[in-house]
Amino acid sequence: MMAMATLQTRLSEDLKAQADALFKDMGLTTTDAVRMFLTQCINQGGLPFQPRGKRPNSETLNALNEKNGTSYKSVEELSELWK
């Protein structure tokens, strides 16, 4: 039998409760899910998904789309937008 190790992590009670409920609905414990995650990290040589930041809100997306394709002649000209 292989030796076992303990992994501890700190997270909010709310996050733990949500994760516990999600995994329970899938027929898993949180320990099972963490073990599966770590196994996939090892098998794939990295994270088993592409990390992404938060999606910009609609106001930010609209502002980016409005300026999409706009070019500036200098850094100073671009800097004027931020004043």
PDB file of N, CA, C and O in Angstrom:
ATOM      1  N   MET A   1       0.846  -1.183   0.000  1.00  0.00           N
ATOM      2  CA  MET A   1       0.000   0.000   0.000  1.00  0.00           C
ATOM      3  C   MET A   1       0.888   1.241   0.000  1.00  0.00           C
ATOM      4  O   MET A   1       1.876   1.309   0.732  1.00  0.00           O
ATOM      5  N   MET A   2       0.525   2.228  -0.831  1.00  0.00           N
ATOM      6  CA  MET A   2       1.349   3.427  -0.907  1.00  0.00           C
ATOM      7  C   MET A   2       1.117   4.339   0.293  1.00  0.00           C
ATOM      8  O   MET A   2       0.033   4.358   0.876  1.00  0.00           O
ATOM      9  N   ALA A   3       2.152   5.091   0.650  1.00  0.00           N
ATOM     10  CA  ALA A   3       2.048   6.050   1.751  1.00  0.00           C
ATOM     11  C   ALA A   3       1.126   7.186   1.323  1.00  0.00           C
ATOM     12  O   ALA A   3       1.124   7.585   0.158  1.00  0.00           O
ATOM     13  N   MET A   4       0.354   7.699   2.253  1.00  0.00           N
ATOM     14  CA  MET A   4      -0.590   8.778   1.969  1.00  0.00           C
ATOM     15  C   MET A   4      -0.081  10.072   2.594  1.00  0.00           C
ATOM     16  O   MET A   4       0.613  10.054   3.611  1.00  0.00           O
ATOM     17  N   ALA A   5      -0.432  11.187   1.976  1.00  0.00           N
ATOM     18  CA  ALA A   5      -0.076  12.511   2.486  1.00  0.00           C
ATOM     19  C   ALA A   5      -1.355  13.321   2.640  1.00  0.00           C
ATOM     20  O   ALA A   5      -2.375  13.014   2.025  1.00  0.00           O
ATOM     21  N   THR A   6      -1.289  14.346   3.460  1.00  0.00           N
ATOM     22  CA  THR A   6      -2.429  15.229   3.681  1.00  0.00           C
ATOM     23  C   THR A   6      -2.167  16.561   3.003  1.00  0.00           C
ATOM     24  O   THR A   6      -1.063  17.101   3.077  1.00  0.00           O
ATOM     25  N   LEU A   7      -3.186  17.084   2.345  1.00  0.00           N
ATOM     26  CA  LEU A   7      -3.120  18.393   1.699  1.00  0.00           C
ATOM     27  C   LEU A   7      -4.148  19.291   2.378  1.00  0.00           C
ATOM     28  O   LEU A   7      -5.325  18.939   2.456  1.00  0.00           O
ATOM     29  N   GLN A   8      -3.708  20.450   2.869  1.00  0.00           N
ATOM     30  CA  GLN A   8      -4.623  21.399   3.494  1.00  0.00           C
ATOM     31  C   GLN A   8      -4.588  22.696   2.708  1.00  0.00           C
ATOM     32  O   GLN A   8      -3.542  23.102   2.202  1.00  0.00           O
ATOM     33  N   THR A   9      -5.737  23.340   2.610  1.00  0.00           N
ATOM     34  CA  THR A   9      -5.807  24.637   1.937  1.00  0.00           C
ATOM     35  C   THR A   9      -6.809  25.520   2.663  1.00  0.00           C
ATOM     36  O   THR A   9      -7.750  25.030   3.289  1.00  0.00           O
ATOM     37  N   ARG A  10      -6.597  26.819   2.572  1.00  0.00           N
ATOM     38  CA  ARG A  10      -7.521  27.771   3.196  1.00  0.00           C
ATOM     39  C   ARG A  10      -8.385  28.390   2.106  1.00  0.00           C
ATOM     40  O   ARG A  10      -7.881  28.837   1.076  1.00  0.00           O
ATOM     41  N   LEU A  11      -9.686  28.410   2.346  1.00  0.00           N
ATOM     42  CA  LEU A  11     -10.619  29.037   1.418  1.00  0.00           C
ATOM     43  C   LEU A  11     -11.850  29.457   2.191  1.00  0.00           C
ATOM     44  O   LEU A  11     -12.052  29.041   3.332  1.00  0.00           O
ATOM     45  N   SER A  12     -12.662  30.271   1.574  1.00  0.00           N
ATOM     46  CA  SER A  12     -13.838  30.774   2.284  1.00  0.00           C
ATOM     47  C   SER A  12     -14.830  29.636   2.532  1.00  0.00           C
ATOM     48  O   SER A  12     -14.886  28.665   1.778  1.00  0.00           O
ATOM     49  N   GLU A  13     -15.600  29.777   3.594  1.00  0.00           N
ATOM     50  CA  GLU A  13     -16.618  28.775   3.910  1.00  0.00           C
ATOM     51  C   GLU A  13     -17.625  28.663   2.776  1.00  0.00           C
ATOM     52  O   GLU A  13     -18.101  27.573   2.458  1.00  0.00           O
ATOM     53  N   ASP A  14     -17.949  29.810   2.165  1.00  0.00           N
ATOM     54  CA  ASP A  14     -18.920  29.827   1.077  1.00  0.00           C
ATOM     55  C   ASP A  14     -18.409  29.037  -0.131  1.00  0.00           C
ATOM     56  O   ASP A  14     -19.149  28.246  -0.716  1.00  0.00           O
ATOM     57  N   LEU A  15     -17.147  29.250  -0.499  1.00  0.00           N
ATOM     58  CA  LEU A  15     -16.570  28.519  -1.629  1.00  0.00           C
ATOM     59  C   LEU A  15     -16.569  27.019  -1.347  1.00  0.00           C
ATOM     60  O   LEU A  15     -16.908  26.220  -2.219  1.00  0.00           O
ATOM     61  N   LYS A  16     -16.188  26.640  -0.129  1.00  0.00           N
ATOM     62  CA  LYS A  16     -16.165  25.219   0.233  1.00  0.00           C
ATOM     63  C   LYS A  16     -17.563  24.622   0.169  1.00  0.00           C
ATOM     64  O   LYS A  16     -17.746  23.525  -0.359  1.00  0.00           O
ATOM     65  N   ALA A  17     -18.549  25.334   0.700  1.00  0.00           N
ATOM     66  CA  ALA A  17     -19.922  24.824   0.693  1.00  0.00           C
ATOM     67  C   ALA A  17     -20.435  24.652  -0.735  1.00  0.00           C
ATOM     68  O   ALA A  17     -21.079  23.651  -1.049  1.00  0.00           O
ATOM     69  N   GLN A  18     -20.151  25.625  -1.598  1.00  0.00           N
ATOM     70  CA  GLN A  18     -20.586  25.527  -2.995  1.00  0.00           C
ATOM     71  C   GLN A  18     -19.907  24.353  -3.702  1.00  0.00           C
ATOM     72  O   GLN A  18     -20.550  23.605  -4.439  1.00  0.00           O
ATOM     73  N   ALA A  19     -18.609  24.202  -3.471  1.00  0.00           N
ATOM     74  CA  ALA A  19     -17.866  23.103  -4.094  1.00  0.00           C
ATOM     75  C   ALA A  19     -18.362  21.756  -3.571  1.00  0.00           C
ATOM     76  O   ALA A  19     -18.566  20.824  -4.349  1.00  0.00           O
ATOM     77  N   ASP A  20     -18.557  21.652  -2.257  1.00  0.00           N
ATOM     78  CA  ASP A  20     -19.058  20.402  -1.672  1.00  0.00           C
ATOM     79  C   ASP A  20     -20.394  20.013  -2.305  1.00  0.00           C
ATOM     80  O   ASP A  20     -20.603  18.853  -2.660  1.00  0.00           O
ATOM     81  N   ALA A  21     -21.299  20.989  -2.444  1.00  0.00           N
ATOM     82  CA  ALA A  21     -22.622  20.713  -3.018  1.00  0.00           C
ATOM     83  C   ALA A  21     -22.513  20.297  -4.488  1.00  0.00           C
ATOM     84  O   ALA A  21     -23.181  19.361  -4.927  1.00  0.00           O
ATOM     85  N   LEU A  22     -21.676  20.994  -5.230  1.00  0.00           N
ATOM     86  CA  LEU A  22     -21.480  20.672  -6.647  1.00  0.00           C
ATOM     87  C   LEU A  22     -20.966  19.248  -6.812  1.00  0.00           C
ATOM     88  O   LEU A  22     -21.511  18.468  -7.593  1.00  0.00           O
ATOM     89  N   PHE A  23     -19.911  18.914  -6.070  1.00  0.00           N
ATOM     90  CA  PHE A  23     -19.316  17.587  -6.197  1.00  0.00           C
ATOM     91  C   PHE A  23     -20.258  16.499  -5.690  1.00  0.00           C
ATOM     92  O   PHE A  23     -20.293  15.399  -6.241  1.00  0.00           O
ATOM     93  N   LYS A  24     -21.023  16.805  -4.637  1.00  0.00           N
ATOM     94  CA  LYS A  24     -21.993  15.829  -4.125  1.00  0.00           C
ATOM     95  C   LYS A  24     -23.016  15.489  -5.203  1.00  0.00           C
ATOM     96  O   LYS A  24     -23.375  14.325  -5.381  1.00  0.00           O
ATOM     97  N   ASP A  25     -23.485  16.513  -5.926  1.00  0.00           N
ATOM     98  CA  ASP A  25     -24.432  16.287  -7.023  1.00  0.00           C
ATOM     99  C   ASP A  25     -23.831  15.408  -8.120  1.00  0.00           C
ATOM    100  O   ASP A  25     -24.555  14.746  -8.863  1.00  0.00           O
ATOM    101  N   MET A  26     -22.508  15.410  -8.211  1.00  0.00           N
ATOM    102  CA  MET A  26     -21.806  14.605  -9.214  1.00  0.00           C
ATOM    103  C   MET A  26     -21.418  13.233  -8.667  1.00  0.00           C
ATOM    104  O   MET A  26     -20.813  12.426  -9.372  1.00  0.00           O
ATOM    105  N   GLY A  27     -21.773  12.972  -7.398  1.00  0.00           N
ATOM    106  CA  GLY A  27     -21.437  11.696  -6.782  1.00  0.00           C
ATOM    107  C   GLY A  27     -20.003  11.624  -6.288  1.00  0.00           C
ATOM    108  O   GLY A  27     -19.449  10.537  -6.125  1.00  0.00           O
ATOM    109  N   LEU A  28     -19.399  12.792  -6.047  1.00  0.00           N
ATOM    110  CA  LEU A  28     -18.006  12.865  -5.602  1.00  0.00           C
ATOM    111  C   LEU A  28     -17.911  13.586  -4.270  1.00  0.00           C
ATOM    112  O   LEU A  28     -18.806  14.344  -3.894  1.00  0.00           O
ATOM    113  N   THR A  29     -16.827  13.345  -3.567  1.00  0.00           N
ATOM    114  CA  THR A  29     -16.480  14.192  -2.432  1.00  0.00           C
ATOM    115  C   THR A  29     -15.525  15.265  -2.953  1.00  0.00           C
ATOM    116  O   THR A  29     -14.976  15.141  -4.047  1.00  0.00           O
ATOM    117  N   THR A  30     -15.337  16.300  -2.170  1.00  0.00           N
ATOM    118  CA  THR A  30     -14.368  17.323  -2.560  1.00  0.00           C
ATOM    119  C   THR A  30     -12.972  16.715  -2.621  1.00  0.00           C
ATOM    120  O   THR A  30     -12.174  17.083  -3.484  1.00  0.00           O
ATOM    121  N   THR A  31     -12.675  15.800  -1.727  1.00  0.00           N
ATOM    122  CA  THR A  31     -11.382  15.107  -1.761  1.00  0.00           C
ATOM    123  C   THR A  31     -11.209  14.348  -3.075  1.00  0.00           C
ATOM    124  O   THR A  31     -10.139  14.391  -3.682  1.00  0.00           O
ATOM    125  N   ASP A  32     -12.273  13.646  -3.519  1.00  0.00           N
ATOM    126  CA  ASP A  32     -12.213  12.943  -4.811  1.00  0.00           C
ATOM    127  C   ASP A  32     -11.906  13.922  -5.944  1.00  0.00           C
ATOM    128  O   ASP A  32     -11.060  13.656  -6.798  1.00  0.00           O
ATOM    129  N   ALA A  33     -12.610  15.063  -5.937  1.00  0.00           N
ATOM    130  CA  ALA A  33     -12.449  16.046  -7.008  1.00  0.00           C
ATOM    131  C   ALA A  33     -11.041  16.639  -7.014  1.00  0.00           C
ATOM    132  O   ALA A  33     -10.452  16.828  -8.079  1.00  0.00           O
ATOM    133  N   VAL A  34     -10.503  16.931  -5.836  1.00  0.00           N
ATOM    134  CA  VAL A  34      -9.140  17.474  -5.755  1.00  0.00           C
ATOM    135  C   VAL A  34      -8.140  16.430  -6.240  1.00  0.00           C
ATOM    136  O   VAL A  34      -7.203  16.763  -6.965  1.00  0.00           O
ATOM    137  N   ARG A  35      -8.330  15.183  -5.851  1.00  0.00           N
ATOM    138  CA  ARG A  35      -7.443  14.102  -6.302  1.00  0.00           C
ATOM    139  C   ARG A  35      -7.494  13.978  -7.831  1.00  0.00           C
ATOM    140  O   ARG A  35      -6.458  13.803  -8.474  1.00  0.00           O
ATOM    141  N   MET A  36      -8.695  14.069  -8.412  1.00  0.00           N
ATOM    142  CA  MET A  36      -8.839  14.001  -9.873  1.00  0.00           C
ATOM    143  C   MET A  36      -8.135  15.180 -10.543  1.00  0.00           C
ATOM    144  O   MET A  36      -7.460  15.012 -11.559  1.00  0.00           O
ATOM    145  N   PHE A  37      -8.298  16.369  -9.970  1.00  0.00           N
ATOM    146  CA  PHE A  37      -7.652  17.565 -10.510  1.00  0.00           C
ATOM    147  C   PHE A  37      -6.132  17.408 -10.508  1.00  0.00           C
ATOM    148  O   PHE A  37      -5.481  17.664 -11.520  1.00  0.00           O
ATOM    149  N   LEU A  38      -5.571  16.993  -9.389  1.00  0.00           N
ATOM    150  CA  LEU A  38      -4.115  16.841  -9.291  1.00  0.00           C
ATOM    151  C   LEU A  38      -3.602  15.758 -10.240  1.00  0.00           C
ATOM    152  O   LEU A  38      -2.537  15.907 -10.839  1.00  0.00           O
ATOM    153  N   THR A  39      -4.353  14.680 -10.375  1.00  0.00           N
ATOM    154  CA  THR A  39      -3.967  13.614 -11.303  1.00  0.00           C
ATOM    155  C   THR A  39      -3.936  14.138 -12.735  1.00  0.00           C
ATOM    156  O   THR A  39      -3.010  13.833 -13.487  1.00  0.00           O
ATOM    157  N   GLN A  40      -4.939  14.920 -13.114  1.00  0.00           N
ATOM    158  CA  GLN A  40      -4.971  15.489 -14.468  1.00  0.00           C
ATOM    159  C   GLN A  40      -3.829  16.480 -14.681  1.00  0.00           C
ATOM    160  O   GLN A  40      -3.260  16.536 -15.772  1.00  0.00           O
ATOM    161  N   CYS A  41      -3.487  17.257 -13.663  1.00  0.00           N
ATOM    162  CA  CYS A  41      -2.337  18.172 -13.770  1.00  0.00           C
ATOM    163  C   CYS A  41      -1.067  17.391 -14.087  1.00  0.00           C
ATOM    164  O   CYS A  41      -0.292  17.785 -14.959  1.00  0.00           O
ATOM    165  N   ILE A  42      -0.857  16.299 -13.389  1.00  0.00           N
ATOM    166  CA  ILE A  42       0.331  15.466 -13.618  1.00  0.00           C
ATOM    167  C   ILE A  42       0.278  14.843 -15.007  1.00  0.00           C
ATOM    168  O   ILE A  42       1.267  14.881 -15.739  1.00  0.00           O
ATOM    169  N   ASN A  43      -0.865  14.272 -15.379  1.00  0.00           N
ATOM    170  CA  ASN A  43      -0.999  13.614 -16.684  1.00  0.00           C
ATOM    171  C   ASN A  43      -0.780  14.577 -17.848  1.00  0.00           C
ATOM    172  O   ASN A  43      -0.215  14.195 -18.872  1.00  0.00           O
ATOM    173  N   GLN A  44      -1.227  15.827 -17.693  1.00  0.00           N
ATOM    174  CA  GLN A  44      -1.128  16.794 -18.784  1.00  0.00           C
ATOM    175  C   GLN A  44       0.107  17.685 -18.679  1.00  0.00           C
ATOM    176  O   GLN A  44       0.381  18.473 -19.583  1.00  0.00           O
ATOM    177  N   GLY A  45       0.839  17.565 -17.599  1.00  0.00           N
ATOM    178  CA  GLY A  45       2.036  18.385 -17.431  1.00  0.00           C
ATOM    179  C   GLY A  45       1.725  19.851 -17.188  1.00  0.00           C
ATOM    180  O   GLY A  45       2.520  20.721 -17.542  1.00  0.00           O
ATOM    181  N   GLY A  46       0.592  20.127 -16.597  1.00  0.00           N
ATOM    182  CA  GLY A  46       0.173  21.502 -16.310  1.00  0.00           C
ATOM    183  C   GLY A  46      -1.295  21.506 -15.931  1.00  0.00           C
ATOM    184  O   GLY A  46      -1.887  20.457 -15.674  1.00  0.00           O
ATOM    185  N   LEU A  47      -1.873  22.689 -15.898  1.00  0.00           N
ATOM    186  CA  LEU A  47      -3.290  22.784 -15.566  1.00  0.00           C
ATOM    187  C   LEU A  47      -4.124  22.133 -16.669  1.00  0.00           C
ATOM    188  O   LEU A  47      -3.798  22.266 -17.849  1.00  0.00           O
ATOM    189  N   PRO A  48      -5.196  21.434 -16.299  1.00  0.00           N
ATOM    190  CA  PRO A  48      -6.027  20.773 -17.301  1.00  0.00           C
ATOM    191  C   PRO A  48      -7.052  21.713 -17.944  1.00  0.00           C
ATOM    192  O   PRO A  48      -8.039  21.260 -18.523  1.00  0.00           O
ATOM    193  N   PHE A  49      -6.815  22.998 -17.841  1.00  0.00           N
ATOM    194  CA  PHE A  49      -7.680  24.006 -18.453  1.00  0.00           C
ATOM    195  C   PHE A  49      -6.860  25.262 -18.669  1.00  0.00           C
ATOM    196  O   PHE A  49      -5.782  25.411 -18.094  1.00  0.00           O
ATOM    197  N   GLN A  50      -7.361  26.160 -19.490  1.00  0.00           N
ATOM    198  CA  GLN A  50      -6.682  27.421 -19.769  1.00  0.00           C
ATOM    199  C   GLN A  50      -7.176  28.475 -18.776  1.00  0.00           C
ATOM    200  O   GLN A  50      -8.346  28.855 -18.831  1.00  0.00           O
ATOM    201  N   PRO A  51      -6.316  28.960 -17.867  1.00  0.00           N
ATOM    202  CA  PRO A  51      -6.758  29.998 -16.928  1.00  0.00           C
ATOM    203  C   PRO A  51      -7.136  31.275 -17.681  1.00  0.00           C
ATOM    204  O   PRO A  51      -6.468  31.666 -18.638  1.00  0.00           O
ATOM    205  N   ARG A  52      -8.193  31.901 -17.242  1.00  0.00           N
ATOM    206  CA  ARG A  52      -8.650  33.143 -17.868  1.00  0.00           C
ATOM    207  C   ARG A  52      -9.009  34.130 -16.770  1.00  0.00           C
ATOM    208  O   ARG A  52      -9.425  33.752 -15.675  1.00  0.00           O
ATOM    209  N   GLY A  53      -8.837  35.398 -17.092  1.00  0.00           N
ATOM    210  CA  GLY A  53      -9.252  36.437 -16.166  1.00  0.00           C
ATOM    211  C   GLY A  53     -10.754  36.625 -16.242  1.00  0.00           C
ATOM    212  O   GLY A  53     -11.436  35.975 -17.035  1.00  0.00           O
ATOM    213  N   LYS A  54     -11.253  37.502 -15.425  1.00  0.00           N
ATOM    214  CA  LYS A  54     -12.677  37.791 -15.468  1.00  0.00           C
ATOM    215  C   LYS A  54     -13.030  38.427 -16.802  1.00  0.00           C
ATOM    216  O   LYS A  54     -12.256  39.201 -17.364  1.00  0.00           O
ATOM    217  N   ARG A  55     -14.189  38.093 -17.286  1.00  0.00           N
ATOM    218  CA  ARG A  55     -14.671  38.654 -18.546  1.00  0.00           C
ATOM    219  C   ARG A  55     -15.011  40.125 -18.313  1.00  0.00           C
ATOM    220  O   ARG A  55     -15.663  40.461 -17.324  1.00  0.00           O
ATOM    221  N   PRO A  56     -14.572  41.007 -19.222  1.00  0.00           N
ATOM    222  CA  PRO A  56     -14.897  42.427 -19.063  1.00  0.00           C
ATOM    223  C   PRO A  56     -16.410  42.644 -19.116  1.00  0.00           C
ATOM    224  O   PRO A  56     -17.130  41.915 -19.799  1.00  0.00           O
ATOM    225  N   ASN A  57     -16.880  43.655 -18.386  1.00  0.00           N
ATOM    226  CA  ASN A  57     -18.310  43.945 -18.424  1.00  0.00           C
ATOM    227  C   ASN A  57     -18.669  44.618 -19.750  1.00  0.00           C
ATOM    228  O   ASN A  57     -17.786  44.971 -20.531  1.00  0.00           O
ATOM    229  N   SER A  58     -19.957  44.789 -19.997  1.00  0.00           N
ATOM    230  CA  SER A  58     -20.414  45.315 -21.289  1.00  0.00           C
ATOM    231  C   SER A  58     -19.908  46.734 -21.538  1.00  0.00           C
ATOM    232  O   SER A  58     -19.630  47.092 -22.683  1.00  0.00           O
ATOM    233  N   GLU A  59     -19.785  47.538 -20.502  1.00  0.00           N
ATOM    234  CA  GLU A  59     -19.282  48.908 -20.670  1.00  0.00           C
ATOM    235  C   GLU A  59     -17.837  48.893 -21.180  1.00  0.00           C
ATOM    236  O   GLU A  59     -17.484  49.655 -22.081  1.00  0.00           O
ATOM    237  N   THR A  60     -17.015  48.030 -20.604  1.00  0.00           N
ATOM    238  CA  THR A  60     -15.621  47.916 -21.040  1.00  0.00           C
ATOM    239  C   THR A  60     -15.542  47.379 -22.461  1.00  0.00           C
ATOM    240  O   THR A  60     -14.767  47.884 -23.273  1.00  0.00           O
ATOM    241  N   LEU A  61     -16.342  46.352 -22.769  1.00  0.00           N
ATOM    242  CA  LEU A  61     -16.344  45.794 -24.123  1.00  0.00           C
ATOM    243  C   LEU A  61     -16.771  46.832 -25.151  1.00  0.00           C
ATOM    244  O   LEU A  61     -16.185  46.915 -26.230  1.00  0.00           O
ATOM    245  N   ASN A  62     -17.788  47.624 -24.825  1.00  0.00           N
ATOM    246  CA  ASN A  62     -18.243  48.673 -25.743  1.00  0.00           C
ATOM    247  C   ASN A  62     -17.153  49.707 -25.973  1.00  0.00           C
ATOM    248  O   ASN A  62     -16.947  50.150 -27.103  1.00  0.00           O
ATOM    249  N   ALA A  63     -16.456  50.094 -24.917  1.00  0.00           N
ATOM    250  CA  ALA A  63     -15.379  51.075 -25.048  1.00  0.00           C
ATOM    251  C   ALA A  63     -14.251  50.519 -25.909  1.00  0.00           C
ATOM    252  O   ALA A  63     -13.697  51.237 -26.741  1.00  0.00           O
ATOM    253  N   LEU A  64     -13.909  49.254 -25.718  1.00  0.00           N
ATOM    254  CA  LEU A  64     -12.860  48.636 -26.530  1.00  0.00           C
ATOM    255  C   LEU A  64     -13.277  48.547 -27.990  1.00  0.00           C
ATOM    256  O   LEU A  64     -12.479  48.833 -28.882  1.00  0.00           O
ATOM    257  N   ASN A  65     -14.519  48.155 -28.238  1.00  0.00           N
ATOM    258  CA  ASN A  65     -15.007  48.039 -29.611  1.00  0.00           C
ATOM    259  C   ASN A  65     -15.078  49.392 -30.300  1.00  0.00           C
ATOM    260  O   ASN A  65     -14.836  49.496 -31.502  1.00  0.00           O
ATOM    261  N   GLU A  66     -15.407  50.422 -29.540  1.00  0.00           N
ATOM    262  CA  GLU A  66     -15.502  51.772 -30.099  1.00  0.00           C
ATOM    263  C   GLU A  66     -14.151  52.239 -30.625  1.00  0.00           C
ATOM    264  O   GLU A  66     -14.082  52.911 -31.654  1.00  0.00           O
ATOM    265  N   LYS A  67     -13.084  51.889 -29.929  1.00  0.00           N
ATOM    266  CA  LYS A  67     -11.741  52.324 -30.314  1.00  0.00           C
ATOM    267  C   LYS A  67     -11.009  51.282 -31.156  1.00  0.00           C
ATOM    268  O   LYS A  67      -9.871  51.509 -31.567  1.00  0.00           O
ATOM    269  N   ASN A  68     -11.648  50.146 -31.415  1.00  0.00           N
ATOM    270  CA  ASN A  68     -11.019  49.080 -32.193  1.00  0.00           C
ATOM    271  C   ASN A  68     -10.659  49.596 -33.584  1.00  0.00           C
ATOM    272  O   ASN A  68     -11.507  50.148 -34.286  1.00  0.00           O
ATOM    273  N   GLY A  69      -9.423  49.416 -33.972  1.00  0.00           N
ATOM    274  CA  GLY A  69      -8.971  49.859 -35.289  1.00  0.00           C
ATOM    275  C   GLY A  69      -8.474  51.290 -35.312  1.00  0.00           C
ATOM    276  O   GLY A  69      -7.973  51.753 -36.337  1.00  0.00           O
ATOM    277  N   THR A  70      -8.604  52.000 -34.197  1.00  0.00           N
ATOM    278  CA  THR A  70      -8.111  53.371 -34.129  1.00  0.00           C
ATOM    279  C   THR A  70      -6.602  53.345 -33.973  1.00  0.00           C
ATOM    280  O   THR A  70      -6.068  52.579 -33.170  1.00  0.00           O
ATOM    281  N   SER A  71      -5.921  54.175 -34.734  1.00  0.00           N
ATOM    282  CA  SER A  71      -4.467  54.250 -34.592  1.00  0.00           C
ATOM    283  C   SER A  71      -4.074  55.650 -34.134  1.00  0.00           C
ATOM    284  O   SER A  71      -4.809  56.616 -34.337  1.00  0.00           O
ATOM    285  N   TYR A  72      -2.932  55.736 -33.529  1.00  0.00           N
ATOM    286  CA  TYR A  72      -2.432  56.996 -32.993  1.00  0.00           C
ATOM    287  C   TYR A  72      -1.036  57.235 -33.542  1.00  0.00           C
ATOM    288  O   TYR A  72      -0.278  56.295 -33.779  1.00  0.00           O
ATOM    289  N   LYS A  73      -0.708  58.501 -33.739  1.00  0.00           N
ATOM    290  CA  LYS A  73       0.583  58.860 -34.326  1.00  0.00           C
ATOM    291  C   LYS A  73       1.704  58.839 -33.301  1.00  0.00           C
ATOM    292  O   LYS A  73       2.875  58.705 -33.656  1.00  0.00           O
ATOM    293  N   SER A  74       1.347  58.973 -32.027  1.00  0.00           N
ATOM    294  CA  SER A  74       2.377  59.019 -30.993  1.00  0.00           C
ATOM    295  C   SER A  74       1.792  58.560 -29.663  1.00  0.00           C
ATOM    296  O   SER A  74       0.576  58.483 -29.491  1.00  0.00           O
ATOM    297  N   VAL A  75       2.680  58.260 -28.738  1.00  0.00           N
ATOM    298  CA  VAL A  75       2.259  57.895 -27.389  1.00  0.00           C
ATOM    299  C   VAL A  75       1.571  59.082 -26.730  1.00  0.00           C
ATOM    300  O   VAL A  75       0.614  58.916 -25.973  1.00  0.00           O
ATOM    301  N   GLU A  76       2.062  60.269 -27.020  1.00  0.00           N
ATOM    302  CA  GLU A  76       1.468  61.474 -26.441  1.00  0.00           C
ATOM    303  C   GLU A  76       0.008  61.622 -26.873  1.00  0.00           C
ATOM    304  O   GLU A  76      -0.854  61.975 -26.067  1.00  0.00           O
ATOM    305  N   GLU A  77      -0.260  61.350 -28.151  1.00  0.00           N
ATOM    306  CA  GLU A  77      -1.627  61.451 -28.654  1.00  0.00           C
ATOM    307  C   GLU A  77      -2.532  60.445 -27.930  1.00  0.00           C
ATOM    308  O   GLU A  77      -3.658  60.772 -27.553  1.00  0.00           O
ATOM    309  N   LEU A  78      -2.038  59.246 -27.745  1.00  0.00           N
ATOM    310  CA  LEU A  78      -2.785  58.223 -27.024  1.00  0.00           C
ATOM    311  C   LEU A  78      -2.968  58.624 -25.562  1.00  0.00           C
ATOM    312  O   LEU A  78      -4.038  58.417 -24.991  1.00  0.00           O
ATOM    313  N   SER A  79      -1.940  59.190 -24.963  1.00  0.00           N
ATOM    314  CA  SER A  79      -1.993  59.598 -23.556  1.00  0.00           C
ATOM    315  C   SER A  79      -3.047  60.664 -23.312  1.00  0.00           C
ATOM    316  O   SER A  79      -3.583  60.761 -22.208  1.00  0.00           O
ATOM    317  N   GLU A  80      -3.351  61.457 -24.316  1.00  0.00           N
ATOM    318  CA  GLU A  80      -4.363  62.507 -24.173  1.00  0.00           C
ATOM    319  C   GLU A  80      -5.734  61.920 -23.825  1.00  0.00           C
ATOM    320  O   GLU A  80      -6.554  62.584 -23.191  1.00  0.00           O
ATOM    321  N   LEU A  81      -5.977  60.697 -24.235  1.00  0.00           N
ATOM    322  CA  LEU A  81      -7.259  60.055 -23.937  1.00  0.00           C
ATOM    323  C   LEU A  81      -7.463  59.847 -22.443  1.00  0.00           C
ATOM    324  O   LEU A  81      -8.600  59.786 -21.974  1.00  0.00           O
ATOM    325  N   TRP A  82      -6.381  59.737 -21.698  1.00  0.00           N
ATOM    326  CA  TRP A  82      -6.462  59.414 -20.281  1.00  0.00           C
ATOM    327  C   TRP A  82      -6.482  60.645 -19.389  1.00  0.00           C
ATOM    328  O   TRP A  82      -6.524  60.524 -18.165  1.00  0.00           O
ATOM    329  N   LYS A  83      -6.453  61.816 -19.987  1.00  0.00           N
ATOM    330  CA  LYS A  83      -6.459  63.052 -19.181  1.00  0.00           C
ATOM    331  C   LYS A  83      -7.852  63.543 -18.944  1.00  0.00           C
ATOM    332  O   LYS A  83      -8.043  64.567 -18.287  1.00  0.00           O
TER     333      LYS A  83
END
